[in-house]
Amino acid sequence: MPTPESAALAAELRTVMGKLARRVKHEDQLPVGQVAVLGALDRDGAMTTSDLAADQRVRPQSMARAVGLLLEQGHITRRAHPTDKRKTLVELTATGRAALEAERGRRAGWLAQAIEGELSPEERESLAHTVAFLNRLAAR
């Protein structure tokens, strides 16, 4: 059972991380859902639309719309499933990978500017240590 102090810290950390993640996403030029799909394909490789829907916790119909838009934009492509010819896989194209990298670059760029503009050198050093702690927690 966690101590009250640890529980309070955990609640505050979860809240602030959510706020920061939402703020960073404001830098996106593509809709958040499309960026999430591109990110999933980049991390996990080619998937069926159903697998993408399950991964993103959305209805298959919603994912079909997102996939359709990404296909129209040239960010993803379809190909036959190698073992089940009834299925098709969607995967990133070079254009999709470039769009995703641009989104990630905008997010990281905004965050780097915010760190430099808001934090003293000592605070930036403390933040670097905090990132190491957060990585440890994430790996647990």
CORNORLIN-V779933 format. One record per backbone hydrogen bond with DSSP energy under -0.5 kcal/mol. NH is the residue of the N-H (numbers start at 1). CO is the residue of the C=O. Records with the same first field share a line. If there is no record, write none. Layout:
BEGIN
NH = CO  CO
END
This chain:
BEGIN
7 = 3
8 = 4
9 = 5
10 = 6
11 = 7
12 = 8
13 = 9
14 = 10
15 = 11
16 = 12
17 = 13
18 = 14
19 = 15
20 = 16
21 = 17
22 = 18
23 = 19
24 = 20
25 = 21
26 = 22  23
27 = 24
28 = 25
34 = 31
35 = 31
36 = 32
37 = 33
38 = 34
39 = 35
40 = 36
41 = 37
42 = 38
43 = 39
44 = 40
45 = 41
47 = 90
52 = 48
53 = 49
54 = 50
55 = 51
56 = 52
57 = 53
58 = 53
63 = 59
64 = 60
65 = 61
66 = 62
67 = 63
68 = 64
69 = 65
70 = 66
71 = 67
72 = 68
73 = 69
74 = 71
75 = 70
76 = 70
77 = 91
79 = 89
81 = 87
87 = 84
89 = 79
90 = 47
91 = 77
93 = 75
97 = 93
98 = 94
99 = 95
100 = 96
101 = 97
102 = 98
103 = 99
104 = 100
105 = 101
106 = 102
107 = 103
108 = 104
109 = 105
110 = 106
111 = 107
112 = 108
113 = 109
114 = 110
115 = 111
116 = 112
117 = 113
118 = 114
119 = 115
124 = 120
125 = 121
126 = 122
127 = 123
128 = 124
129 = 125
130 = 126
131 = 127
132 = 128
133 = 129
134 = 130
135 = 131
136 = 132
137 = 133
138 = 134
139 = 135
140 = 136  137
END
